[in-house]
Amino acid sequence: MPQLIVLSAPSGAGKTTIAREILARHPAEVMFSVSATTRPMRSGERDAIDYYFLSREKFQELIDEGALIEYEAIFGNFYGTPKSEVERARQMGKRLLFDIDVKGGLSIRRKFPQESLLIFIAPPDLPTLEQRLRSRMSESDETIRRRLERAQMEMAMAKEYDRIVVNDDLERAVKDVERIIFG
């Protein structure tokens, strides 16, 4: 049974919502892998719960020390997974759920090929994805355009994942992910 469960998707496809549901429904079995980032904290987010919010200098220190399993620059900010997250899950006897980008997911697979399960959350189509991004009303047209361009690259990489779940109905998508993870 894979201990490292990766959910990846284009921005707006619903991976964070699905991850939160899995965590809420299975708190005894699964815990969340808290990523590090240099992006500013958004309203409602909490340090060390949603992300480890770090300066660029501190993030670079983690890179230099080899303390990250994977990292990447996305839209001008760095994101990465501290090695300590895997150790924390092992000590607690839980499986670790990652909410990370596609390249990060493939890095997890390379480092932990026998322990990882990669699930790609796909939007029904690009127009639906664009509608979801616009309905957030939190990003500029330019940011949405960049996210949609990146989404095409991410969706092309989905074939590298173990399973693909289309999120055209949230509850069904959550149940599909549960079946994949827990059998």
C-alpha positions as CSV (number, residue, x, y, z in Angstrom):
1,M,0.0,0.0,0.0
2,P,1.7,3.3,-1.1
3,Q,2.4,5.6,1.8
4,L,3.0,8.8,-0.3
5,I,-0.2,9.9,-2.1
6,V,0.2,12.7,-4.6
7,L,-2.7,14.8,-5.9
8,S,-1.8,17.1,-8.8
9,A,-3.9,19.2,-11.1
10,P,-4.0,22.5,-12.9
11,S,-4.9,25.5,-10.8
12,G,-8.7,25.5,-10.5
13,A,-9.3,21.8,-11.1
14,G,-10.2,21.1,-7.5
15,K,-7.3,19.2,-6.1
16,T,-7.1,21.2,-2.9
17,T,-10.8,20.8,-2.2
18,I,-10.5,17.0,-2.9
19,A,-7.5,16.8,-0.6
20,R,-9.3,18.5,2.2
21,E,-12.2,16.1,1.9
22,I,-10.0,13.1,1.9
23,L,-8.2,14.4,5.0
24,A,-11.5,15.2,6.8
25,R,-13.0,11.8,6.0
26,H,-9.8,9.8,6.9
27,P,-8.0,11.6,9.7
28,A,-6.7,8.4,11.4
29,E,-5.1,7.1,8.2
30,V,-3.9,10.2,6.3
31,M,-2.1,13.4,7.1
32,F,-1.4,16.5,4.9
33,S,2.1,17.2,3.6
34,V,2.7,20.9,4.4
35,S,4.7,22.5,1.5
36,A,7.1,25.4,1.8
37,T,6.6,28.5,-0.3
38,T,7.9,32.0,-0.8
39,R,4.6,33.3,-1.9
40,P,2.7,35.7,0.4
41,M,0.2,34.3,2.8
42,R,-3.4,34.6,1.6
43,S,-6.4,35.6,3.8
44,G,-7.4,32.7,6.0
45,E,-4.1,30.7,5.6
46,R,-2.0,29.7,8.5
47,D,1.8,29.2,8.7
48,A,2.8,25.6,9.2
49,I,-0.8,24.5,8.6
50,D,-1.4,25.5,5.0
51,Y,2.2,26.2,4.0
52,Y,5.5,27.0,5.6
53,F,5.7,30.6,4.5
54,L,9.4,31.4,4.0
55,S,11.6,34.2,2.7
56,R,13.5,33.5,-0.5
57,E,16.7,33.4,1.6
58,K,15.4,30.7,3.9
59,F,14.0,28.7,1.0
60,Q,17.5,28.9,-0.7
61,E,19.0,27.6,2.6
62,L,16.7,24.6,2.4
63,I,17.8,23.9,-1.2
64,D,21.5,24.3,-0.3
65,E,21.1,22.0,2.7
66,G,19.4,19.3,0.6
67,A,16.4,19.6,2.9
68,L,13.7,19.5,0.2
69,I,12.4,16.4,-1.6
70,E,11.4,18.5,-4.5
71,Y,11.0,22.2,-5.4
72,E,10.1,24.4,-8.3
73,A,9.6,28.0,-9.2
74,I,6.0,28.7,-10.3
75,F,4.7,32.1,-11.3
76,G,7.6,33.9,-9.6
77,N,7.5,32.0,-6.3
78,F,9.2,28.9,-5.0
79,Y,7.3,25.8,-3.7
80,G,8.8,22.7,-2.3
81,T,8.4,19.7,0.0
82,P,10.6,19.5,3.1
83,K,12.0,16.0,3.8
84,S,10.9,16.4,7.4
85,E,7.2,15.9,6.2
86,V,7.9,12.3,5.2
87,E,9.6,11.6,8.5
88,R,6.7,13.2,10.4
89,A,4.2,10.9,8.7
90,R,6.3,7.8,9.3
91,Q,6.6,8.7,13.0
92,M,2.9,9.1,13.3
93,G,2.1,5.9,11.3
94,K,0.1,7.7,8.7
95,R,0.1,7.9,4.9
96,L,1.1,11.3,3.6
97,L,-1.1,13.3,1.2
98,F,0.6,15.7,-1.1
99,D,-1.2,18.6,-2.9
100,I,1.6,19.6,-5.3
101,D,2.2,20.4,-9.0
102,V,2.8,17.8,-11.7
103,K,6.6,18.2,-11.8
104,G,6.8,17.9,-8.0
105,G,4.7,14.7,-8.2
106,L,7.0,13.2,-10.7
107,S,10.0,14.1,-8.4
108,I,8.3,12.2,-5.6
109,R,7.9,9.2,-7.9
110,R,11.6,9.3,-8.8
111,K,12.7,9.5,-5.2
112,F,10.2,7.0,-3.7
113,P,9.1,4.7,-6.7
114,Q,7.8,1.9,-4.5
115,E,6.0,4.1,-1.9
116,S,4.2,6.6,-4.1
117,L,0.8,6.8,-5.7
118,L,0.2,9.6,-8.2
119,I,-3.3,10.8,-8.9
120,F,-4.0,13.5,-11.4
121,I,-7.2,15.6,-11.0
122,A,-8.3,16.8,-14.4
123,P,-10.9,19.4,-15.2
124,P,-13.7,18.4,-17.5
125,D,-12.2,20.7,-20.2
126,L,-10.3,24.0,-20.5
127,P,-13.4,26.3,-20.8
128,T,-14.7,24.9,-17.5
129,L,-11.3,25.4,-15.9
130,E,-11.2,29.0,-17.2
131,Q,-14.7,29.6,-15.8
132,R,-13.6,28.2,-12.4
133,L,-10.6,30.4,-12.3
134,R,-12.6,33.5,-13.2
135,S,-15.3,32.7,-10.7
136,R,-12.7,33.0,-7.9
137,M,-12.5,36.7,-8.8
138,S,-9.0,36.8,-7.2
139,E,-6.7,36.9,-10.1
140,S,-6.0,39.2,-13.1
141,D,-6.7,38.3,-16.7
142,E,-2.9,37.9,-17.2
143,T,-2.6,35.5,-14.3
144,I,-5.6,33.5,-15.6
145,R,-4.0,33.4,-19.0
146,R,-0.7,32.1,-17.6
147,R,-2.5,29.5,-15.5
148,L,-4.4,28.2,-18.5
149,E,-1.2,28.0,-20.5
150,R,0.4,26.0,-17.7
151,A,-2.7,23.8,-17.4
152,Q,-2.1,22.6,-21.0
153,M,1.4,21.5,-20.1
154,E,0.2,19.8,-16.9
155,M,-2.6,18.0,-18.6
156,A,-0.1,16.7,-21.2
157,M,2.0,15.3,-18.3
158,A,-1.1,13.5,-16.7
159,K,-0.3,10.3,-18.6
160,E,2.8,9.9,-16.4
161,Y,0.5,9.5,-13.4
162,D,-0.9,6.2,-12.0
163,R,-4.6,7.4,-12.2
164,I,-6.5,10.3,-13.7
165,V,-9.8,11.5,-12.0
166,V,-12.0,13.9,-13.9
167,N,-13.5,16.4,-11.5
168,D,-16.8,17.1,-13.3
169,D,-18.8,16.3,-10.1
170,L,-17.0,17.0,-6.8
171,E,-18.6,14.3,-4.7
172,R,-18.0,11.6,-7.4
173,A,-14.4,12.8,-7.8
174,V,-13.8,12.6,-4.0
175,K,-15.3,9.0,-4.0
176,D,-13.1,8.0,-7.0
177,V,-10.0,9.3,-5.2
178,E,-11.1,7.4,-2.0
179,R,-11.5,4.2,-3.9
180,I,-8.0,4.6,-5.5
181,I,-6.3,5.3,-2.2
182,F,-8.2,2.9,0.1
183,G,-9.5,0.2,-2.3
